[in-house]
Amino acid sequence: MPEVGTISSLDSADYDPVEHLNAIFSHPSTLSSVSKTSRALQKHQHELDAEIAQRAAEQITADGESVKRMQAAQADLAELFQKIETVRERAIHTEQTITEMTADIKRLDNTKRNLTLSMTALKRLQMLTTAYEQLQGLSSSRQYRECAQLLQAVIQLMGHFKSYRSIDQIATLSRNVSDVQRELLEQVCEDFEVTFAKGELVQRRGMLADSCLVMDALGDNARARLITWYCNTQLREYRQVFRGNDEAGSLDNISRRYSWFKRMLNTYDDQHAAIFPTAWRVDEMLANAFCEGTRDDFKAILAKSIRRADGQSLDVNLLLSCLQETLDFEHSLERKLTNSSRMSIDTFTSNDEKVPPFAHAISEAFEPYLSVWVEAQEKQLSIMLPKYRQQPLKPPDEDFSPQMVMSSSTELYSFYRLTFAQCSKLSTGAPLVELSKVFAKYLDNYAQQVLLYHISERPSGQTPSRFPSTEDTIIVLNTADYCFNTCNQLEERIKGRVEDSLKASVDLQSQEDAFMGVASAAIRGLVRMVEVDLEPAWREMRNTGWSRLQCVNDQSPYVAELLQRVNARSRAILAMLHKQQYARAFCDNLVELLASSYAGNITQCRPISEVGAEQMLLDSYVLTKGFEELLTLSAPMGTNAPAGFVKRVQQTMGRLSPLLKTLQVRPSPPEALVQAYLIHIADKSDVNFRKILDLKGVRKQDQGQLVELFIAHKSGPRNESLPQYSAFLTSLMINNGTATTTGNLASTQLHNLQGRFDPSMFGSAIMTAARDGVDRFGSPALGGSSAAGSRSVSPPPGIVVQNGDSGNTSGGNVNQNLRNIGKFFKRDLGGFGGRFGAHRGGEDSGK
């Protein structure tokens, strides 16, 4: 007998009887159970047949019950639909019954409504007819107060009969009412004309006041006609006097115009104000008419003055006087007629403020001619600047202070403030923009012709040139900083008053950059003063026999003297710099110059032995540690140098290490020197390699073999990624008599190794740099980019002072270069913390 698990496989969808039989009778010995297995299968088959029959019977029974339930549901639905139809029929029948019952009531309601409308219309018609007849009688007797009341009622009643004008009687009545209105209008106007013509105003004032009520009832057109007549009548004499007479109508007699109208307003207040209703604002209408006529007169007079045949230009003083009187008159009208306070000239007008009704009502005629006034201000500035240039930096009786600025700068901005206030009161349009451009022009001139003049050498015949002192340079630096901040405030004030559509035309950014250029020049001038003091120390370095040194000492003799001179002069300068941003800029530029000078002097010490190079490297480490304390020289004891400054000093002085480390390697064996060059200098330049050989003192005839070996090694796979040129060594110029680094000031070229400083070279450097521009100032002084993230040095004071016309091409180039230098310097100072130019304490230096 098969197992249960085997029998259950009969239910499988992929059942294979042969496979099943082979599984049951897998051995001949199992054949004896064939009959037993057959019986078991038959029994299982009978059980399945019985189960199938039972299930089929149950299904037949269930289908019958389902059919019965469906039939019962259909019967219920039919019964429900029948009931719904019965209810709908009953509702229709009920509605018909109710409609029949209420039909008579609806007819009665309609009859009542129509009767009410008819009675109302008849009553209104009766009222209209009665009022019309009374209005005719009152009109003929000039009882205007009663006429006004009846007229309003008649007009209101006629509005109800607009839809009945197709009826002849209503149309006739409507025409009669219109005739009465027209007659009243003409009658009132005639009464006003007769009364004013005969001078019977006092006797008939009450009647005229009542007639204004009639004009109010007649509507806006009637009221406007009466006001226009009144204004023309009152201004007739003014037009005859001031338009028909050239002398009376000239600008010289402008005060007579305004005096005449003020008397007219007084007459109105005393005699006419009681006639007209306050809501009409007749005095304001009269003032508007006067302003319009006067404005047209002034436009014609000013145009005629510009076209004068005798060639004389418009008198600026007369123009300003007339404009000022006009503005005062407009403000008096605002105070008298609109009760609005006069706006201060120092208050910036917001967009939401309501424009006063009499603002520029007459002064608008002067605006196209304000360019004459702007030209007068420009002429005055052109006279002021040469005077500022001749003034001393500080008064003789005043002691120097680190915060001192040139008095001419405060005087210039005071003049700017007064001029701006006056112009913004005269106009907030194109003249104000034109004035801002004049401001910009003379700010440029002030930066170039005054500030730079005082920090540049100035030849004086056969005598030595005057070189600026430390105090002078500090005062110019403070003045440039003051002008930078004030220039920004001036731009904001102008933009706050000028019209919105013209704000984009106001831009003093380039002038701010120009003053930053002056600040950069002053900082570089201070650095140059330190450099002058260091010449004896550099001379001692050059006089040392670097090729004969036998051993390395702690430091060379010149190092102590160099540090002593740097610290002494720097301490004095830092004590005068009251802003930490400038102190940091001075120290950064000084470190760049010292590193550049050190590199230049190395080239003058050739030949340099391996021991000499090692001594120089040790000296550079000592100098680096000394330079790290520059920024704290004027600080209290125990103050630590800012981490950012220490890092910059290390990066700047660290550019010397590859050169000195390479010089420490002996030329024999030659492979060692070549490998050292490729590791430390790390470029493929044959020219730069020869510079190393020259510094080591290798003879020309011996250099060929080393250069060939260098060419062979640089072509190897290990050196394929090296750059073609090292920026630092490429900038190092080695000639027979002179050595320097490119990208520096002319003053950093060691003065051709002269023992004494020639002050004229500083002025030459300034002139050369200004003419050349600032493209070459973007690289560090040593010409390389050895450390990632190191900032470029601030540009040098490359500015030339023009003695003469500031509008020539050279002066324009200098101004542009000055702005570029200022942008560069401002960006360089951006890393010192805070917005440049803000007065902040020294705590920023340590952050």
C-alpha positions in Angstrom: 0.0 0.0 0.0 1.5 3.4 -0.9 2.2 5.9 1.8 0.0 8.9 2.4 2.6 11.3 1.0 2.8 9.3 -2.2 -1.0 9.2 -2.6 -1.2 13.0 -2.1 0.9 13.5 -5.2 -2.1 12.5 -7.2 -3.5 16.0 -6.6 -0.5 17.6 -8.2 -1.0 19.5 -11.5 2.0 18.0 -13.2 1.3 14.4 -12.0 3.2 11.7 -13.9 1.7 8.2 -13.4 4.7 6.4 -14.8 7.1 8.1 -12.5 4.7 7.4 -9.6 4.5 3.7 -10.5 8.3 3.5 -10.7 8.5 5.0 -7.3 6.0 2.5 -5.8 7.5 -0.6 -7.5 11.1 0.3 -7.5 12.2 -3.3 -6.8 10.9 -6.7 -8.1 10.2 -7.7 -4.5 7.4 -5.0 -4.4 5.4 -6.6 -7.2 3.6 -8.8 -4.6 1.7 -5.7 -3.4 0.2 -4.9 -6.8 -3.3 -6.1 -5.9 -3.2 -4.3 -2.6 -2.2 -1.1 -4.2 -4.9 -1.5 -6.9 -7.6 -1.9 -4.2 -6.4 1.2 -2.4 -6.5 3.2 -5.5 -10.1 2.0 -6.4 -11.2 2.8 -2.9 -9.7 6.3 -3.2 -11.5 6.7 -6.5 -14.9 5.8 -5.0 -14.4 8.3 -2.2 -13.6 11.0 -4.7 -16.7 10.1 -6.8 -18.9 10.3 -3.7 -17.5 13.6 -2.7 -18.0 15.0 -6.2 -21.6 13.9 -6.3 -22.3 15.4 -2.9 -20.8 18.7 -3.9 -22.8 18.8 -7.1 -26.1 18.2 -5.2 -25.3 21.0 -2.8 -24.6 23.4 -5.7 -27.9 22.6 -7.4 -29.7 23.3 -4.2 -27.9 26.6 -3.7 -28.6 27.8 -7.2 -32.3 27.3 -6.7 -32.4 29.3 -3.5 -30.5 32.2 -5.3 -33.0 32.3 -8.1 -35.8 32.5 -5.6 -34.2 35.4 -3.7 -33.7 37.3 -7.0 -37.3 36.9 -8.0 -38.4 38.2 -4.6 -36.2 41.2 -4.9 -37.6 42.0 -8.4 -41.1 41.8 -7.1 -40.3 44.2 -4.2 -38.8 46.7 -6.6 -41.8 46.7 -8.9 -44.1 47.3 -5.9 -41.8 50.2 -4.8 -41.9 51.8 -8.3 -45.7 51.6 -8.3 -45.9 53.4 -5.0 -43.6 56.2 -6.2 -45.7 56.7 -9.3 -48.8 57.0 -7.1 -47.2 59.6 -4.9 -46.1 61.7 -7.9 -49.6 61.6 -9.4 -51.0 62.8 -6.1 -48.5 65.6 -5.9 -49.3 66.9 -9.4 -53.0 66.8 -8.6 -52.4 68.7 -5.4 -50.3 71.4 -7.2 -53.0 71.9 -9.7 -55.6 72.3 -7.0 -53.5 74.9 -5.1 -52.8 76.8 -8.4 -56.5 77.0 -9.1 -57.2 78.2 -5.5 -54.5 81.0 -5.6 -55.0 82.3 -9.1 -57.5 84.8 -8.0 -55.2 86.0 -5.2 -52.3 86.5 -7.6 -54.5 88.6 -9.9 -55.4 90.7 -7.0 -51.8 91.2 -5.9 -50.8 92.3 -9.4 -53.7 94.7 -9.5 -52.7 96.2 -6.2 -49.0 96.6 -7.2 -49.9 98.3 -10.5 -52.3 100.6 -8.7 -49.7 101.6 -6.2 -47.2 102.3 -8.9 -49.7 104.4 -10.8 -50.7 106.4 -7.7 -47.0 107.0 -6.8 -46.2 108.1 -10.3 -49.2 110.5 -10.4 -48.2 111.8 -7.0 -44.6 112.4 -8.1 -45.9 114.0 -11.3 -48.1 116.3 -9.3 -45.1 117.2 -7.0 -42.9 117.8 -10.1 -45.5 120.0 -11.7 -46.0 122.0 -8.5 -42.2 122.3 -7.8 -41.6 123.4 -11.4 -44.2 126.1 -11.2 -42.8 127.3 -7.9 -39.3 127.2 -9.2 -40.3 129.5 -12.1 -41.7 132.0 -9.7 -38.7 131.9 -7.3 -36.3 132.2 -10.1 -37.9 135.3 -11.4 -37.7 136.8 -7.9 -34.1 135.6 -7.4 -34.9 133.7 -4.2 -31.9 131.5 -4.7 -31.9 129.7 -1.4 -35.4 128.3 -2.0 -34.6 127.8 -5.6 -31.7 125.6 -4.7 -33.9 123.3 -2.5 -36.6 123.1 -5.2 -34.1 122.6 -7.9 -32.7 119.6 -6.2 -36.2 118.2 -5.7 -37.1 118.8 -9.3 -33.9 117.1 -10.6 -34.5 114.2 -8.3 -38.1 113.8 -9.4 -37.3 114.1 -13.1 -35.0 111.1 -12.6 -38.0 108.9 -11.9 -39.6 109.8 -15.2 -36.7 109.0 -17.5 -38.4 105.8 -18.6 -41.7 107.8 -19.4 -40.2 110.3 -21.9 -41.9 108.6 -24.7 -45.1 110.2 -23.4 -45.6 113.6 -24.9 -46.6 115.4 -21.7 -43.6 114.0 -19.8 -41.2 114.9 -22.6 -42.6 118.5 -22.7 -42.2 118.8 -18.9 -38.6 117.5 -19.1 -37.8 120.2 -21.7 -39.3 122.9 -19.6 -37.3 121.7 -16.5 -34.1 121.8 -18.6 -35.0 125.3 -19.8 -35.4 126.5 -16.2 -32.0 125.0 -15.3 -30.3 126.8 -18.2 -32.1 130.1 -17.3 -31.0 129.8 -13.7 -27.3 129.1 -14.8 -27.3 132.2 -17.1 -29.1 134.3 -14.5 -26.6 133.4 -11.7 -23.6 134.1 -14.0 -25.2 137.4 -15.0 -25.8 138.4 -11.4 -22.1 137.7 -10.6 -20.9 139.7 -13.6 -23.1 142.6 -12.8 -22.3 142.6 -9.1 -18.5 142.6 -9.6 -18.7 145.1 -12.4 -20.8 147.6 -10.4 -18.9 147.0 -7.2 -22.1 146.1 -5.3 -20.5 143.1 -3.6 -21.3 144.2 -0.1 -25.0 144.8 -0.8 -25.6 141.6 -2.7 -23.2 139.2 -0.9 -26.0 137.2 0.6 -27.8 136.8 -2.7 -24.6 135.6 -4.4 -23.9 133.1 -1.6 -27.4 131.7 -2.1 -26.9 131.6 -5.8 -23.8 129.3 -5.2 -26.2 126.8 -3.7 -28.1 126.9 -7.0 -24.9 126.2 -8.9 -24.2 123.3 -6.5 -27.6 121.9 -7.4 -27.0 122.4 -11.1 -23.9 120.1 -11.0 -20.1 120.1 -11.5 -20.1 121.8 -15.0 -22.1 124.8 -13.7 -19.8 125.1 -10.7 -16.7 124.8 -12.8 -18.0 127.5 -15.2 -18.6 130.0 -12.3 -15.1 129.3 -10.7 -13.3 129.7 -14.1 -15.1 133.0 -14.7 -14.1 134.2 -11.2 -10.5 133.2 -11.6 -10.2 134.8 -15.1 -11.9 138.0 -13.7 -9.6 138.3 -10.8 -6.4 137.6 -12.8 -7.3 139.8 -15.8 -5.5 142.8 -14.3 -2.4 140.6 -13.5 -2.2 139.4 -17.0 -2.5 142.9 -18.4 0.2 144.3 -16.2 2.8 141.6 -16.3 2.4 140.2 -19.8 2.0 143.4 -21.7 5.0 145.2 -20.1 8.5 143.8 -20.6 9.8 145.7 -17.6 7.1 144.6 -15.2 7.2 141.0 -16.5 11.0 140.6 -16.3 12.7 138.4 -13.8 13.9 141.4 -11.8 10.3 142.2 -10.8 9.4 138.6 -9.9 8.7 139.7 -6.3 6.0 142.1 -7.6 4.1 139.2 -9.1 4.0 137.3 -5.8 3.2 140.4 -3.8 0.3 141.2 -6.2 -1.2 137.7 -5.7 -0.7 137.7 -2.0 -2.9 140.9 -2.0 -5.4 139.1 -4.2 -5.6 136.2 -1.6 -6.1 138.8 1.2 -8.9 140.4 -0.8 -10.5 136.9 -1.3 -10.3 136.2 2.4 -11.8 139.5 3.3 -14.5 140.0 0.7 -15.1 136.9 -1.4 -14.6 133.9 0.8 -18.0 134.3 2.4 -19.6 134.0 -1.1 -18.3 130.7 -2.1 -18.8 127.4 -0.2 -15.7 126.2 1.5 -15.9 122.8 -0.2 -15.4 124.6 -3.6 -11.8 125.6 -2.5 -12.0 128.6 -4.8 -8.8 130.1 -3.3 -6.9 127.0 -4.2 -8.3 127.1 -7.8 -7.4 130.7 -8.0 -3.8 129.9 -6.9 -3.6 127.1 -9.4 -4.7 129.4 -12.2 -2.1 132.0 -11.1 0.7 129.4 -10.9 -0.1 128.0 -14.4 -0.1 131.5 -16.0 3.0 132.6 -14.2 4.8 129.3 -15.1 4.1 129.9 -18.8 5.3 133.5 -18.5 8.6 132.4 -16.9 9.2 129.7 -19.5 8.8 132.4 -22.3 11.0 134.9 -20.4 13.8 132.3 -19.7 13.8 131.1 -23.3 14.0 134.6 -24.5 16.9 135.3 -22.1 18.9 132.3 -23.5 18.4 133.6 -27.0 19.6 137.1 -26.3 21.2 138.7 -29.3 23.9 140.5 -27.3 25.5 137.1 -26.4 25.2 137.6 -22.7 24.4 134.5 -20.7 21.7 134.2 -18.1 22.7 135.8 -14.8 23.1 132.8 -12.4 22.6 134.9 -9.3 19.4 136.4 -10.7 18.2 132.9 -11.7 18.9 131.5 -8.2 17.3 134.5 -6.5 14.1 134.2 -8.6 14.1 130.4 -8.0 14.4 130.9 -4.3 11.6 133.5 -4.2 9.5 131.1 -6.3 10.1 128.2 -3.9 9.3 130.4 -0.9 6.1 131.5 -2.6 5.1 127.9 -3.3 5.8 126.9 0.3 3.7 129.8 1.5 0.8 128.6 -0.7 1.2 125.1 0.7 1.0 126.4 4.3 -1.9 128.8 3.6 -4.1 126.7 1.3 -3.3 123.0 2.1 -2.3 123.2 5.8 0.7 120.9 5.2 4.0 121.6 6.9 7.0 122.3 4.7 9.2 119.3 4.3 12.8 119.6 5.5 15.4 119.5 2.8 17.4 117.0 4.9 14.5 114.5 5.0 14.5 111.8 2.4 11.2 111.6 0.6 9.6 108.2 0.7 7.6 106.8 -2.2 4.4 106.8 -0.1 4.4 110.5 0.7 1.8 112.6 -1.0 3.3 115.2 -3.3 2.2 118.7 -2.2 -0.2 120.3 -4.7 1.9 123.4 -5.2 5.3 121.7 -5.3 7.1 122.9 -8.4 3.9 124.5 -9.7 6.0 127.5 -10.9 9.6 126.4 -10.2 9.2 123.8 -12.9 9.9 126.5 -15.4 13.4 127.0 -13.9 14.5 123.4 -13.9 15.7 123.2 -17.6 18.0 126.1 -16.8 19.5 124.8 -13.6 22.5 123.5 -15.6 23.7 127.2 -15.5 23.7 127.0 -11.7 25.5 123.6 -11.8 28.1 125.1 -14.1 28.6 127.9 -11.5 29.2 125.4 -8.8 31.7 123.6 -10.9 33.5 126.8 -11.6 33.6 127.5 -7.9 35.1 124.0 -7.2 37.7 124.6 -9.9 38.8 127.6 -7.9 38.8 125.8 -4.6 41.0 122.9 -5.5 44.2 124.8 -6.3 43.8 126.6 -3.0 43.5 123.3 -1.2 46.7 122.1 -2.9 48.7 125.0 -1.5 47.4 124.7 2.0 49.6 123.0 4.6 48.6 119.5 5.7 48.0 120.8 9.2 47.8 124.3 10.7 51.1 125.5 12.0 49.7 126.1 15.5 48.2 122.6 15.8 50.0 119.5 17.0 49.9 116.3 15.1 47.5 113.5 16.2 47.1 110.0 14.7 43.5 110.8 13.8 44.2 114.1 12.1 42.7 114.7 8.6 43.3 117.6 6.2 41.0 120.5 6.8 40.5 120.9 3.1 38.6 117.5 3.0 36.1 118.6 5.6 35.7 122.0 3.9 35.1 120.2 0.5 32.4 118.0 1.9 30.8 120.8 3.8 30.5 122.7 0.5 29.1 119.5 -1.1 26.5 119.2 1.6 25.4 122.8 1.3 25.3 122.6 -2.5 23.4 119.3 -2.4 20.8 120.6 0.0 20.3 123.7 -2.1 20.0 121.7 -5.4 17.7 119.1 -3.8 15.4 121.9 -2.8 15.5 123.3 -6.3 15.1 120.0 -8.1 15.2 116.3 -7.6 15.5 115.4 -11.3 18.2 115.7 -13.9 20.0 118.8 -12.4 20.6 116.8 -9.2 22.2 114.0 -11.3 24.2 116.5 -13.2 25.5 117.9 -9.9 26.4 114.4 -8.6 28.6 114.0 -11.7 30.3 117.4 -10.9 30.9 116.0 -7.4 32.4 112.9 -8.8 34.7 114.8 -11.1 36.2 117.0 -8.4 36.5 114.1 -5.9 38.7 112.5 -8.5 40.6 115.7 -8.9 40.9 116.1 -5.1 42.4 112.6 -4.8 44.9 113.1 -7.6 45.8 116.8 -7.4 45.6 117.3 -3.7 46.1 114.1 -1.7 48.7 112.5 -4.1 50.4 115.9 -4.4 51.3 115.8 -0.7 52.8 112.3 -0.7 54.8 112.7 -3.9 58.3 114.2 -4.4 58.1 117.7 -5.8 61.2 119.1 -7.7 62.1 122.7 -6.8 64.7 123.9 -9.3 68.3 122.9 -8.3 67.4 122.0 -4.7 66.7 118.4 -3.7 63.1 117.2 -4.1 60.9 117.4 -1.0 60.1 114.0 0.3 56.9 113.5 2.4 57.4 113.0 6.1 55.8 110.2 8.1 53.3 112.6 9.7 52.3 114.0 6.3 51.8 110.5 4.9 49.6 109.5 7.9 47.5 112.6 7.5 46.9 111.8 3.8 46.1 108.2 4.7 43.5 109.4 7.3 42.1 111.9 4.8 41.7 109.2 2.1 39.9 107.0 4.6 37.6 109.9 5.7 36.9 110.7 2.0 36.1 107.1 1.3 33.5 106.9 4.1 32.0 110.3 3.4 31.8 109.6 -0.4 29.7 106.5 0.4 27.4 108.6 2.6 27.1 111.3 0.0 26.0 108.8 -2.6 23.3 107.4 -0.3 22.0 110.9 0.4 21.8 111.8 -3.2 20.0 108.6 -4.1 17.6 109.2 -1.2 16.5 112.5 -2.8 16.7 111.9 -6.5 13.8 110.6 -8.5 13.5 106.8 -8.6 14.0 106.6 -12.3 17.3 108.4 -12.0 18.8 106.6 -9.0 20.9 104.3 -11.2 22.6 107.4 -12.7 24.1 108.3 -9.4 27.3 106.3 -8.8 30.4 107.4 -6.8 31.9 103.9 -6.6 34.8 104.8 -8.8 35.6 107.8 -6.5 35.6 105.5 -3.5 38.0 103.2 -5.3 40.2 106.3 -6.1 40.5 107.2 -2.4 41.4 103.6 -1.7 44.1 104.0 -4.3 45.4 107.0 -2.4 45.3 104.9 0.9 47.3 102.2 -0.9 49.9 104.8 -2.0 50.2 106.2 1.5 50.7 102.7 2.9 53.4 102.0 0.3 55.0 105.3 1.1 55.3 104.3 4.7 56.8 101.0 3.7 59.3 102.8 1.5 60.4 104.8 4.6 61.3 101.6 6.3 63.2 100.4 3.2 65.4 103.5 3.2 66.6 102.8 6.7 67.6 99.3 5.8 70.2 100.1 3.2 73.2 99.9 5.6 72.1 96.4 6.8 71.7 95.2 3.2 75.1 96.7 2.4 76.7 94.7 5.2 75.0 91.5 3.9 76.4 92.1 0.4 79.9 92.8 1.8 80.0 89.4 3.6 82.2 86.8 2.0 79.6 84.1 1.5 81.9 82.0 -0.6 84.6 81.9 2.1 82.5 80.9 5.1 83.8 77.8 6.8 81.0 77.1 9.3 77.5 78.1 10.2 76.9 80.5 13.1 73.8 81.3 15.0 73.1 84.3 12.8 75.0 86.7 10.6 75.9 90.2 12.0 73.7 92.0 9.6 70.5 90.2 10.9 70.5 92.0 14.2 71.0 95.4 12.7 68.3 94.7 10.1 65.7 93.6 12.7 66.6 96.6 14.9 66.1 99.1 12.1 62.9 97.4 10.9 61.4 97.3 14.4 62.4 100.9 15.3 60.9 102.5 12.2 57.9 100.2 12.2 57.1 100.8 15.8 57.0 104.6 15.2 54.8 104.2 12.2 52.4 101.7 13.8 52.0 104.1 16.8 50.5 106.6 14.3 48.1 104.2 12.6 44.9 104.4 14.6 43.1 101.8 12.5 44.0 98.2 12.8 43.2 97.6 9.1 45.9 100.0 8.0 48.4 98.6 10.5 47.8 95.1 9.1 48.1 96.4 5.5 51.4 98.2 6.4 52.9 95.0 7.9 51.8 92.8 5.1 53.3 95.1 2.5 56.5 95.5 4.6 57.0 91.8 4.8 56.5 91.4 1.1 59.1 94.2 0.5 61.6 92.7 2.9 61.3 89.2 1.3 61.8 90.8 -2.1 64.8 92.8 -1.0 66.3 89.7 0.7 66.0 87.8 -2.6 67.5 90.6 -4.6 70.4 90.9 -2.2 71.1 87.2 -2.4 71.8 87.6 -6.1 74.4 90.3 -5.2 76.2 88.0 -2.8 77.4 85.5 -5.5 79.3 83.3 -5.5 77.6 81.6 -2.6 79.1 78.5 -1.2 77.2 75.6 0.3 78.0 76.8 3.8 77.0 80.4 2.8 73.6 79.1 1.5 73.1 77.2 4.8 73.9 80.4 6.8 71.5 82.4 4.6 68.7 79.9 5.2 69.3 80.1 9.0 69.3 83.9 8.7 66.0 83.8 6.8 64.5 81.7 9.7 65.6 84.2 12.2 64.2 87.1 10.1 60.9 85.2 9.8 60.6 84.9 13.5 61.4 88.6 13.9 58.9 89.7 11.2 56.1 87.7 12.9 56.1 90.2 15.8 55.8 93.3 13.6 52.1 93.7 14.1 52.5 93.7 17.9 55.3 96.3 18.2 52.9 99.0 19.3 50.6 96.7 21.2 50.9 96.1 25.0 53.4 93.6 26.3 52.4 90.0 26.0 50.1 90.5 23.0 50.3 87.6 20.6 50.5 88.1 16.9 47.4 87.2 14.9 47.6 83.7 13.5 46.6 84.9 10.0 49.5 87.4 9.9 52.0 84.8 11.2 50.9 82.4 8.5 51.3 85.1 5.8 54.8 86.0 7.1 55.8 82.3 7.0 54.4 81.9 3.5 56.1 85.0 2.2 59.5 84.3 3.6 59.1 80.6 2.9 59.5 81.4 -0.8 63.2 81.8 -0.3 63.7 78.3 1.1 63.7 76.4 -2.2 66.4 78.6 -3.6 68.6 78.4 -0.5 68.1 74.7 -0.1 69.2 74.2 -3.7 72.2 76.3 -3.3 73.3 74.1 -0.3 74.0 71.2 -2.7 77.5 70.8 -4.1 77.8 70.7 -8.0 79.8 67.5 -7.7 78.4 65.0 -8.2 76.3 66.8 -10.8 73.4 64.5 -10.5 72.9 65.6 -6.9 72.6 69.3 -7.8 70.2 68.5 -10.7 68.0 66.3 -8.5 68.0 69.0 -5.8 66.9 71.6 -8.3 64.1 69.4 -9.6 62.9 68.7 -6.1 63.1 72.2 -4.6 62.7 74.6 -7.6 60.6 72.1 -9.4 60.5 73.5 -13.0 62.0 72.6 -16.4 63.5 76.0 -17.3 67.1 75.8 -18.5 67.4 79.6 -17.9 66.4 79.2 -14.3 68.9 76.3 -13.8 71.7 78.5 -15.2 70.7 81.1 -12.6 71.4 78.6 -9.8 74.8 77.8 -11.4 75.6 81.5 -11.6 74.7 82.0 -7.9 76.9 79.1 -7.0 79.8 80.6 -9.0 80.1 77.7 -11.5 82.3 78.8 -14.4 80.6 79.2 -17.8 82.8 76.5 -19.4 81.7 74.0 -16.7 78.0 74.8 -16.9 77.5 73.0 -20.2 77.8 69.5 -18.8 75.5 70.3 -15.9 72.9 71.8 -18.3 73.0 68.7 -20.5 72.5 66.5 -17.5 69.6 68.7 -16.4 68.0 68.4 -19.8 68.3 64.7 -19.7 66.8 64.4 -16.2 63.9 66.8 -16.7 62.7 64.7 -19.7 62.3 61.7 -17.5 58.8 60.3 -16.6 59.1 61.4 -13.0 59.4 65.0 -14.0 56.7 65.2 -16.7 54.2 67.0 -14.5 56.6 69.8 -13.5 55.8 73.3 -14.8 57.9 74.9 -17.5 58.9 77.9 -15.3 59.0 78.6 -11.6 57.3 81.9 -11.0 59.7 83.0 -8.2 63.0 82.0 -9.9 61.8 83.3 -13.3 61.2 86.7 -11.7 64.7 86.8 -10.3 66.8 88.9 -12.6 70.6 88.2 -12.5 72.7 90.7 -14.6 76.3 91.7 -14.4 75.7 94.7 -12.2 72.1 94.5 -11.0 69.7 92.0 -9.6 66.1 92.4 -8.6 62.7 90.6 -8.8 60.1 91.6 -11.3 56.6 92.7 -10.1 58.0 95.1 -7.5 58.1 98.8 -7.1 60.9 100.6 -8.8 62.0 101.5 -5.3 62.7 97.9 -4.4 65.4 97.6 -7.1 68.0 98.4 -4.4 68.7 101.8 -6.0 71.3 100.1 -8.3 73.2 99.3 -5.1 74.0 102.9 -4.3 75.0 103.5 -0.8 72.7 106.6 -0.4 69.0 106.9 -1.0 67.9 109.2 -3.8 64.5 110.6 -3.0 63.7 111.3 -6.6 63.4 107.6 -7.2 60.2 107.4 -5.2 58.5 110.0 -7.3 59.7 108.2 -10.4 58.3 104.9 -9.2 54.9 106.6 -8.5 54.8 108.1 -12.0 55.9 104.9 -13.7 53.4 102.7 -11.9 50.5 105.0 -12.6 51.3 105.2 -16.3 51.8 101.5 -16.6 48.6 100.6 -14.8 48.0 97.9 -12.3 48.0 94.6 -14.3 51.4 93.6 -12.9 50.6 94.3 -9.3 48.4 91.3 -9.0 51.3 88.9 -8.3 53.2 88.7 -5.1 56.3 90.7 -4.8 58.5 87.7 -5.2 56.6 86.8 -8.4 55.5 83.4 -7.3 52.5 81.6 -6.0 54.3 79.2 -3.7 51.6 78.8 -1.1 48.0 78.0 -1.8 45.6 80.5 -0.4 48.1 83.3 0.0 46.8 86.7 -1.0 48.5 89.0 -3.5 50.1 92.0 -2.1 48.4 95.4 -2.2 49.3 97.4 -5.2 52.0 100.0 -4.9 51.4 103.8 -4.9 51.6 104.0 -8.6 50.2 107.5 -9.1 51.5 110.5 -10.9 50.6 114.0 -9.9 49.6 116.1 -12.9 50.7 119.7 -12.9 48.2 121.3 -15.2 45.1 120.4 -17.0 43.4 117.5 -15.2 41.3 116.7 -18.2 44.1 115.5 -20.5 44.6 111.9 -21.5 47.4 111.3 -19.0 45.3 112.5 -16.1 42.4 110.3 -17.2 44.7 107.3 -17.3 46.0 108.1 -13.8 42.5 108.4 -12.5 41.6 105.0 -13.9 44.7 103.4 -12.6 44.0 105.0 -9.2 40.6 103.5 -9.1 41.9 100.0 -10.1 44.5 100.3 -7.3 41.8 101.3 -4.9 39.7 98.2 -5.8 42.7 96.0 -5.3 43.6 97.5 -2.0 40.1 97.4 -0.7 39.9 93.7 -1.6 43.2 93.1 0.0 42.0 94.7 3.2 38.7 92.7 3.1 40.4 89.8 4.9 41.3 91.9 7.9 37.9 91.6 9.4 34.9 93.9 9.1 33.8 96.4 6.5 36.7 98.5 5.3 36.7 102.0 6.6 34.7 101.3 9.7 36.2 102.7 12.9 36.9 99.6 14.9 39.2 98.8 17.7 42.3 96.8 17.7 40.6 93.6 18.8 40.0 92.7 15.1 43.7 92.2 14.6 43.8 89.1 16.6 40.9 87.4 14.9 
